[in-house]
Amino acid sequence: MRICRAIPIIVILLSLAGCIRIFGEPQHEEVARAKSPDGVVDAVLVRTNGGATTAFVFSVFVVPSGTVFDHKAALFQSERSLFAADHQEGLQLSWRAPKFLEVRFGKARIFRFTNFWHTQEVQNFTYIVELRLVPTDESSLLDRDKASPSDAADREQACDLRSGCLPSNGFSASQPHWARGS
C-alpha cells in the first residue's frame, strides 16, 4: 500500500527534475530552404509544433549559407525570426534578386514580421536583405467594401480610416481620448 502512494510522488519528482517529460517540448523542423541567388545566405522555413492545443507556427530565418538547422542555435531562436505565423496556407519563400526575399502566402495569421535582415556574421552588417510580404489570395486581404463594423465606435473608426470622414461626435478618431472630452 505504501508503494502505491509513493509512485505518484516519485513520478512528480522525476518530472520536475527533468528525467521524465510528461508534457513534452515543442518540436522544430526545417521544412524548406532557399539559397539566395548570390549564394551568400539561405532563407529557412521552420515549422514548430507546440502541442495538441496549438496550431503549427511557421517561422522564417535568414542565415549564412550552409548553416545547419539547430533550433537551439542563436541564429534560430524565435526572437531572431523575421516572419512568424500560424493558420497559414501556401507559404513560400522566393528570392526575387540577391538581397530581396519574398514571403508569399495565401492566408496567414501573422504575428511577427520585419522587412530587413543583417548580421555581423555576414559582411559585418553591410549585407542587407529586404523582405516583402506577398499575399497570393485576394480573400486574405481586408475587403473594405464588405466590412461591417459591429458597433458605432468601430463604424466611426472605419469611416475615418477609409474615407477620412469625421465620426459623428465631431472629433477625429486619431485624437487622444483626453482631447475628446470623454
Phi and psi in degrees as GROMACS dihedral restraints (atoms count N, CA, C in turn):
[ dihedral_restraints ]
;  ai    aj    ak    al  type     phi  dphi    fc
    3     4     5     6     1   -65.6    20    10
    4     5     6     7     1   -35.3    20    10
    6     7     8     9     1   -65.0    20    10
    7     8     9    10     1   -39.9    20    10
    9    10    11    12     1   -62.0    20    10
   10    11    12    13     1   -36.4    20    10
   12    13    14    15     1   -75.3    20    10
   13    14    15    16     1   -30.2    20    10
   15    16    17    18     1   -77.6    20    10
   16    17    18    19     1   -27.2    20    10
   18    19    20    21     1   -59.9    20    10
   19    20    21    22     1   -49.7    20    10
   21    22    23    24     1   -60.4    20    10
   22    23    24    25     1   -37.0    20    10
   24    25    26    27     1   -66.4    20    10
   25    26    27    28     1   -41.2    20    10
   27    28    29    30     1   -64.6    20    10
   28    29    30    31     1   -42.9    20    10
   30    31    32    33     1   -61.8    20    10
   31    32    33    34     1   -43.8    20    10
   33    34    35    36     1   -62.7    20    10
   34    35    36    37     1   -46.4    20    10
   36    37    38    39     1   -63.2    20    10
   37    38    39    40     1   -41.9    20    10
   39    40    41    42     1   -66.1    20    10
   40    41    42    43     1   -39.1    20    10
   42    43    44    45     1   -68.8    20    10
   43    44    45    46     1   -37.0    20    10
   45    46    47    48     1   -66.6    20    10
   46    47    48    49     1   -32.4    20    10
   48    49    50    51     1   -79.0    20    10
   49    50    51    52     1    -8.0    20    10
   51    52    53    54     1    88.3    20    10
   52    53    54    55     1     6.6    20    10
   54    55    56    57     1   -78.7    20    10
   55    56    57    58     1   -27.5    20    10
   57    58    59    60     1  -128.1    20    10
   58    59    60    61     1   127.9    20    10
   60    61    62    63     1   -96.4    20    10
   61    62    63    64     1   106.2    20    10
   63    64    65    66     1   -81.1    20    10
   64    65    66    67     1   -45.5    20    10
   66    67    68    69     1   -94.0    20    10
   67    68    69    70     1   -17.3    20    10
   69    70    71    72     1    79.2    20    10
   70    71    72    73     1   172.8    20    10
   72    73    74    75     1  -118.9    20    10
   73    74    75    76     1   157.5    20    10
   75    76    77    78     1   -59.0    20    10
   76    77    78    79     1   143.6    20    10
   78    79    80    81     1  -101.7    20    10
   79    80    81    82     1   131.9    20    10
   81    82    83    84     1  -115.9    20    10
   82    83    84    85     1   137.3    20    10
   84    85    86    87     1  -144.2    20    10
   85    86    87    88     1   129.5    20    10
   87    88    89    90     1   -73.4    20    10
   88    89    90    91     1   124.9    20    10
   90    91    92    93     1  -112.3    20    10
   91    92    93    94     1   -16.9    20    10
   93    94    95    96     1  -159.4    20    10
   94    95    96    97     1   151.8    20    10
   96    97    98    99     1  -145.9    20    10
   97    98    99   100     1   135.7    20    10
   99   100   101   102     1  -132.9    20    10
  100   101   102   103     1   120.2    20    10
  102   103   104   105     1   -78.2    20    10
  103   104   105   106     1   138.1    20    10
  105   106   107   108     1   -63.5    20    10
  106   107   108   109     1   152.3    20    10
  108   109   110   111     1   -56.7    20    10
  109   110   111   112     1   -28.9    20    10
  111   112   113   114     1   -90.4    20    10
  112   113   114   115     1    -1.4    20    10
  114   115   116   117     1    75.8    20    10
  115   116   117   118     1     9.7    20    10
  117   118   119   120     1   -80.9    20    10
  118   119   120   121     1   -39.2    20    10
  120   121   122   123     1  -133.8    20    10
  121   122   123   124     1   164.6    20    10
  123   124   125   126     1  -119.6    20    10
  124   125   126   127     1   141.2    20    10
  126   127   128   129     1   -95.7    20    10
  127   128   129   130     1   129.0    20    10
  129   130   131   132     1  -121.8    20    10
  130   131   132   133     1   128.8    20    10
  132   133   134   135     1  -102.6    20    10
  133   134   135   136     1   122.7    20    10
  135   136   137   138     1  -118.3    20    10
  136   137   138   139     1   135.2    20    10
  138   139   140   141     1  -107.3    20    10
  139   140   141   142     1   129.7    20    10
  141   142   143   144     1  -116.2    20    10
  142   143   144   145     1   129.1    20    10
  144   145   146   147     1  -106.2    20    10
  145   146   147   148     1   109.1    20    10
  147   148   149   150     1   -85.0    20    10
  148   149   150   151     1    -4.9    20    10
  150   151   152   153     1   128.1    20    10
  151   152   153   154     1  -178.9    20    10
  153   154   155   156     1   -64.3    20    10
  154   155   156   157     1   -26.9    20    10
  156   157   158   159     1   -97.6    20    10
  157   158   159   160     1     5.6    20    10
  159   160   161   162     1  -126.9    20    10
  160   161   162   163     1   155.3    20    10
  162   163   164   165     1   -80.4    20    10
  163   164   165   166     1   158.7    20    10
  165   166   167   168     1   -62.8    20    10
  166   167   168   169     1   139.7    20    10
  168   169   170   171     1  -107.2    20    10
  169   170   171   172     1   131.0    20    10
  171   172   173   174     1  -109.1    20    10
  172   173   174   175     1   128.2    20    10
  174   175   176   177     1  -125.2    20    10
  175   176   177   178     1   146.2    20    10
  177   178   179   180     1  -114.3    20    10
  178   179   180   181     1   131.9    20    10
  180   181   182   183     1  -125.5    20    10
  181   182   183   184     1   147.1    20    10
  183   184   185   186     1  -112.8    20    10
  184   185   186   187     1   129.6    20    10
  186   187   188   189     1  -137.6    20    10
  187   188   189   190     1   159.8    20    10
  189   190   191   192     1   -55.1    20    10
  190   191   192   193     1   141.7    20    10
  192   193   194   195     1   -53.7    20    10
  193   194   195   196     1   133.7    20    10
  195   196   197   198     1    86.2    20    10
  196   197   198   199     1    -2.2    20    10
  198   199   200   201     1   -63.0    20    10
  199   200   201   202     1   123.5    20    10
  201   202   203   204     1   -75.3    20    10
  202   203   204   205     1   136.0    20    10
  204   205   206   207     1   -68.0    20    10
  205   206   207   208     1   128.4    20    10
  207   208   209   210     1  -147.9    20    10
  208   209   210   211     1   110.3    20    10
  210   211   212   213     1   -61.9    20    10
  211   212   213   214     1   -14.7    20    10
  213   214   215   216     1   -90.5    20    10
  214   215   216   217     1   -12.6    20    10
  216   217   218   219     1   -70.8    20    10
  217   218   219   220     1   148.6    20    10
  219   220   221   222     1   -57.0    20    10
  220   221   222   223     1   -38.1    20    10
  222   223   224   225     1   -65.2    20    10
  223   224   225   226     1   -19.9    20    10
  225   226   227   228     1  -112.5    20    10
  226   227   228   229     1    18.1    20    10
  228   229   230   231     1   -73.8    20    10
  229   230   231   232     1   145.7    20    10
  231   232   233   234     1   -56.1    20    10
  232   233   234   235     1   -33.8    20    10
  234   235   236   237     1   -71.0    20    10
  235   236   237   238     1   -11.3    20    10
  237   238   239   240     1   -97.6    20    10
  238   239   240   241     1     0.8    20    10
  240   241   242   243     1   -70.8    20    10
  241   242   243   244     1   146.6    20    10
  243   244   245   246     1   -94.4    20    10
  244   245   246   247     1   -19.4    20    10
  246   247   248   249     1  -149.7    20    10
  247   248   249   250     1   136.9    20    10
  249   250   251   252     1  -146.0    20    10
  250   251   252   253     1   133.9    20    10
  252   253   254   255     1  -154.4    20    10
  253   254   255   256     1   157.1    20    10
  255   256   257   258     1  -128.3    20    10
  256   257   258   259     1  -179.4    20    10
  258   259   260   261     1    49.2    20    10
  259   260   261   262     1    44.6    20    10
  261   262   263   264     1   -99.1    20    10
  262   263   264   265     1   157.1    20    10
  264   265   266   267     1  -136.5    20    10
  265   266   267   268     1   132.5    20    10
  267   268   269   270     1    70.0    20    10
  268   269   270   271     1    32.5    20    10
  270   271   272   273     1   -71.0    20    10
  271   272   273   274     1   128.0    20    10
  273   274   275   276     1  -140.7    20    10
  274   275   276   277     1   148.1    20    10
  276   277   278   279     1  -107.0    20    10
  277   278   279   280     1   131.9    20    10
  279   280   281   282     1  -141.3    20    10
  280   281   282   283     1   116.7    20    10
  282   283   284   285     1   -80.8    20    10
  283   284   285   286     1   121.8    20    10
  285   286   287   288     1   -91.3    20    10
  286   287   288   289     1   -22.4    20    10
  288   289   290   291     1  -168.9    20    10
  289   290   291   292     1   165.0    20    10
  291   292   293   294     1   -55.7    20    10
  292   293   294   295     1   137.0    20    10
  294   295   296   297     1    71.8    20    10
  295   296   297   298     1    14.8    20    10
  297   298   299   300     1  -138.3    20    10
  298   299   300   301     1   103.1    20    10
  300   301   302   303     1  -111.2    20    10
  301   302   303   304     1   131.3    20    10
  303   304   305   306     1  -103.6    20    10
  304   305   306   307     1   135.5    20    10
  306   307   308   309     1  -105.5    20    10
  307   308   309   310     1   105.2    20    10
  309   310   311   312     1   -99.1    20    10
  310   311   312   313     1   141.4    20    10
  312   313   314   315     1  -156.1    20    10
  313   314   315   316     1   148.9    20    10
  315   316   317   318     1   -79.9    20    10
  316   317   318   319     1   -55.9    20    10
  318   319   320   321     1  -142.4    20    10
  319   320   321   322     1   150.1    20    10
  321   322   323   324     1  -168.4    20    10
  322   323   324   325     1   147.9    20    10
  324   325   326   327     1  -101.4    20    10
  325   326   327   328     1    99.1    20    10
  327   328   329   330     1   -91.0    20    10
  328   329   330   331     1   126.0    20    10
  330   331   332   333     1  -122.3    20    10
  331   332   333   334     1     2.7    20    10
  333   334   335   336     1  -150.9    20    10
  334   335   336   337     1   132.8    20    10
  336   337   338   339     1  -159.4    20    10
  337   338   339   340     1   136.1    20    10
  339   340   341   342     1  -134.2    20    10
  340   341   342   343     1   144.6    20    10
  342   343   344   345     1   -95.5    20    10
  343   344   345   346     1    10.3    20    10
  345   346   347   348     1  -150.0    20    10
  346   347   348   349     1   161.0    20    10
  348   349   350   351     1  -145.8    20    10
  349   350   351   352     1   140.4    20    10
  351   352   353   354     1  -158.6    20    10
  352   353   354   355     1   159.2    20    10
  354   355   356   357     1  -153.3    20    10
  355   356   357   358     1   156.2    20    10
  357   358   359   360     1   -64.7    20    10
  358   359   360   361     1   -30.1    20    10
  360   361   362   363     1   -67.4    20    10
  361   362   363   364     1   -19.0    20    10
  363   364   365   366     1  -119.0    20    10
  364   365   366   367     1   104.1    20    10
  366   367   368   369     1    52.5    20    10
  367   368   369   370     1    36.7    20    10
  369   370   371   372     1    48.0    20    10
  370   371   372   373     1    53.5    20    10
  372   373   374   375     1    73.1    20    10
  373   374   375   376     1     0.1    20    10
  375   376   377   378     1   -88.9    20    10
  376   377   378   379     1   -15.1    20    10
  378   379   380   381     1   -89.5    20    10
  379   380   381   382     1   106.8    20    10
  381   382   383   384     1  -114.5    20    10
  382   383   384   385     1   125.9    20    10
  384   385   386   387     1  -101.9    20    10
  385   386   387   388     1   130.3    20    10
  387   388   389   390     1   -95.5    20    10
  388   389   390   391     1   136.6    20    10
  390   391   392   393     1  -114.6    20    10
  391   392   393   394     1   143.8    20    10
  393   394   395   396     1  -132.9    20    10
  394   395   396   397     1   142.0    20    10
  396   397   398   399     1   -88.2    20    10
  397   398   399   400     1   132.5    20    10
  399   400   401   402     1  -130.6    20    10
  400   401   402   403     1    98.6    20    10
  402   403   404   405     1   -69.8    20    10
  403   404   405   406     1   133.6    20    10
  405   406   407   408     1  -103.8    20    10
  406   407   408   409     1    -6.5    20    10
  408   409   410   411     1  -124.3    20    10
  409   410   411   412     1   116.7    20    10
  411   412   413   414     1   -61.8    20    10
  412   413   414   415     1   -23.9    20    10
  414   415   416   417     1   -70.2    20    10
  415   416   417   418     1   -12.4    20    10
  417   418   419   420     1   -83.4    20    10
  418   419   420   421     1    -9.8    20    10
  420   421   422   423     1   -92.3    20    10
  421   422   423   424     1   154.7    20    10
  423   424   425   426     1   -66.2    20    10
  424   425   426   427     1   120.9    20    10
  426   427   428   429     1   -90.5    20    10
  427   428   429   430     1    97.1    20    10
  429   430   431   432     1   -64.5    20    10
  430   431   432   433     1   -31.0    20    10
  432   433   434   435     1   -69.4    20    10
  433   434   435   436     1   -27.2    20    10
  435   436   437   438     1  -102.8    20    10
  436   437   438   439     1     1.8    20    10
  438   439   440   441     1   -64.6    20    10
  439   440   441   442     1   135.4    20    10
  441   442   443   444     1  -132.9    20    10
  442   443   444   445     1    85.3    20    10
  444   445   446   447     1   -55.1    20    10
  445   446   447   448     1   142.3    20    10
  447   448   449   450     1   -82.8    20    10
  448   449   450   451     1   -26.2    20    10
  450   451   452   453     1  -135.4    20    10
  451   452   453   454     1   173.2    20    10
  453   454   455   456     1   -60.3    20    10
  454   455   456   457     1   -40.8    20    10
  456   457   458   459     1   -62.0    20    10
  457   458   459   460     1   -43.0    20    10
  459   460   461   462     1   -65.4    20    10
  460   461   462   463     1   -39.1    20    10
  462   463   464   465     1   -63.2    20    10
  463   464   465   466     1   -40.4    20    10
  465   466   467   468     1   -63.9    20    10
  466   467   468   469     1   -43.8    20    10
  468   469   470   471     1   -67.9    20    10
  469   470   471   472     1   -41.1    20    10
  471   472   473   474     1   -62.4    20    10
  472   473   474   475     1   -41.1    20    10
  474   475   476   477     1   -59.9    20    10
  475   476   477   478     1   -46.4    20    10
  477   478   479   480     1   -64.2    20    10
  478   479   480   481     1   -41.4    20    10
  480   481   482   483     1   -72.9    20    10
  481   482   483   484     1   -37.5    20    10
  483   484   485   486     1   -81.6    20    10
  484   485   486   487     1   -46.1    20    10
  486   487   488   489     1  -122.4    20    10
  487   488   489   490     1    -1.5    20    10
  489   490   491   492     1    77.7    20    10
  490   491   492   493     1     5.6    20    10
  492   493   494   495     1   -72.0    20    10
  493   494   495   496     1   157.5    20    10
  495   496   497   498     1   -86.9    20    10
  496   497   498   499     1   145.9    20    10
  498   499   500   501     1   -62.6    20    10
  499   500   501   502     1   164.8    20    10
  501   502   503   504     1   -63.0    20    10
  502   503   504   505     1   -20.9    20    10
  504   505   506   507     1   -82.1    20    10
  505   506   507   508     1    -2.2    20    10
  507   508   509   510     1    87.8    20    10
  508   509   510   511     1    -7.6    20    10
  510   511   512   513     1  -103.1    20    10
  511   512   513   514     1   147.6    20    10
  513   514   515   516     1   -72.0    20    10
  514   515   516   517     1   142.6    20    10
  516   517   518   519     1   -64.6    20    10
  517   518   519   520     1   -18.0    20    10
  519   520   521   522     1   -85.3    20    10
  520   521   522   523     1    -8.7    20    10
  522   523   524   525     1   -73.0    20    10
  523   524   525   526     1   142.8    20    10
  525   526   527   528     1   -64.6    20    10
  526   527   528   529     1   155.4    20    10
  528   529   530   531     1   -57.8    20    10
  529   530   531   532     1   -33.2    20    10
  531   532   533   534     1   -70.6    20    10
  532   533   534   535     1   -23.3    20    10
  534   535   536   537     1   -82.2    20    10
  535   536   537   538     1   -13.6    20    10
  537   538   539   540     1   -88.6    20    10
  538   539   540   541     1   -10.1    20    10
  540   541   542   543     1    79.8    20    10
  541   542   543   544     1    19.3    20    10
